[in-house]
């Protein structure tokens, strides 16, 4: 293996380790406790090259209120 390829692989390994270390030490997103009747759920997707998305849902803590989300509009 050439010197260039060895340095390239070493650089990729070092960058991957740095990204993992920074992501691990990052402070978690603050919970929104302004509404005690809801949970805040977060879905985070990263494609690897700068793409991705983060989505947040507020879900009622009450099981009956949560179940009402799944009842069709005409059946309520």
N, C-alpha and C positions, 0 to 999 in steps of 0.2 A: 504494500500500500504506500502511496506517495506521501510526502510530508504535507502537501496541501490537503489531501483527503483526511489525514490524521488530525490536522488542526481544525478542519471543518467539522468533523465528528465531535471533537473535544468542545468546540464552540457551541454546538447544538446541545450537548449534554449540560454544559454550564448554564446556558440560557434557560433550558428546561428546569434545572434545579432552582435558579433564581425566581422564575415565574411561580413555581410551586411554593417556595419559601415566602414570597410576598403575599400570595393568595392565602396561605395558612395564617399569617400574622395579621391580615386585614381585619379591622374591626367589623363585627356583624352589623347588619342593617338594624337600626333602632326599631323596636316594636312600637306600634302605634297603640298606646293604651288609652286613647281618648274615648273609645267606645268599648266598655267592658263586656258587651253582649256579643261581640264578634271576635273570631280568630282571624289573623292575617296569615295567608299562605303565600309562599313565593316559589315560583318556578324559574330556574335560571338555566339558559342554554348557551353554550359557546361552541362555535364551529372550529375554532383554532386559529384562524387567520384574521382576527379582528371582527368577525361576524358573530351574530348571536342575538339573543334577546332575553329580557327579564320581564316576567309578568307577575302581578300581585293580585290576589283575590281576598275579599273580606267575606267570611262565611259565618253565619250565625252559630253561636255555641249551643243554642237550644236545638235538640234533635228534631223536634216537630217542625220548627221553622225551617230547618235545613231540608227536611223531607218535602216541604211544600214547594221547593224549587223544582222538583221532579214531576209534579202533578201537572198535566196539560192544562192550558188556560181555560178551556171549556168545561173542565171537570171540577173546578174549585168551588 
